[in-house]
């Protein structure tokens, strides 16, 4: 029981209830000054692209049974994808504020993201292919963001350390909740499919024509 609770606490670090408010605060902070505004808008774009592809992969399966053949796959792991985007990026920002080695801070963020991905497997929420592909997708988006913001000076230091400390209380608070992404995506898939029914994981082992409510 204790181990299971630990996994649930860890997996919360990839939940959109944690990621989205923190990413929004960071984006607002970055956009507040002209010197870092580009980084702020790039962060908004990265989060939207990351989450958008995850949502599309799930809706495609639920509405129309679109998935990679031969894989136990009904959509990218959103927790893994968001964690591998946000925490390495936050690590890079922390490195700027405290003058730490950039890549070691990014690696620390990636290690936390890897723990989130492991929690999805331990809790049996996702299949290995969903976690692996979700993690790789998040890494790709994070790599693009970090490459585009690699030039020193894009991230300002003024009030930065205070902001990073301010992020801690909201993180502790929102970790008590879970973002209702699955309900939203199920409703979206039902409306797009026009059947009032969606494909679920058991349908992978059944006849493709079989629908599950």
Secondary structure as the mmCIF struct_conf table of DSSP 4:
data_model
#
loop_
_struct_conf.conf_type_id
_struct_conf.id
_struct_conf.beg_label_comp_id
_struct_conf.beg_label_asym_id
_struct_conf.beg_label_seq_id
_struct_conf.end_label_comp_id
_struct_conf.end_label_asym_id
_struct_conf.end_label_seq_id
HELX_RH_AL_P HELX_RH_AL_P1 UNK A 2 UNK A 11
HELX_RH_3T_P HELX_RH_3T_P1 UNK A 12 UNK A 14
BEND BEND1 UNK A 15 UNK A 15
HELX_RH_AL_P HELX_RH_AL_P2 UNK A 16 UNK A 31
TURN_TY1_P TURN_TY1_P1 UNK A 32 UNK A 32
BEND BEND2 UNK A 33 UNK A 33
HELX_RH_3T_P HELX_RH_3T_P2 UNK A 34 UNK A 36
HELX_RH_AL_P HELX_RH_AL_P3 UNK A 37 UNK A 64
TURN_TY1_P TURN_TY1_P2 UNK A 69 UNK A 70
BEND BEND3 UNK A 71 UNK A 71
BEND BEND4 UNK A 74 UNK A 75
HELX_RH_AL_P HELX_RH_AL_P4 UNK A 78 UNK A 98
TURN_TY1_P TURN_TY1_P3 UNK A 99 UNK A 99
HELX_RH_AL_P HELX_RH_AL_P5 UNK A 102 UNK A 122
TURN_TY1_P TURN_TY1_P4 UNK A 123 UNK A 124
BEND BEND5 UNK A 125 UNK A 126
HELX_RH_AL_P HELX_RH_AL_P6 UNK A 128 UNK A 148
TURN_TY1_P TURN_TY1_P5 UNK A 149 UNK A 149
BEND BEND6 UNK A 151 UNK A 151
TURN_TY1_P TURN_TY1_P6 UNK A 152 UNK A 153
BEND BEND7 UNK A 154 UNK A 155
TURN_TY1_P TURN_TY1_P7 UNK A 158 UNK A 159
HELX_RH_AL_P HELX_RH_AL_P7 UNK A 160 UNK A 174
TURN_TY1_P TURN_TY1_P8 UNK A 175 UNK A 176
BEND BEND8 UNK A 177 UNK A 177
HELX_RH_AL_P HELX_RH_AL_P8 UNK A 181 UNK A 193
TURN_TY1_P TURN_TY1_P9 UNK A 194 UNK A 194
BEND BEND9 UNK A 195 UNK A 196
STRN STRN1 UNK A 198 UNK A 198
HELX_RH_3T_P HELX_RH_3T_P3 UNK A 201 UNK A 205
BEND BEND10 UNK A 206 UNK A 206
TURN_TY1_P TURN_TY1_P10 UNK A 208 UNK A 209
STRN STRN2 UNK A 212 UNK A 212
#
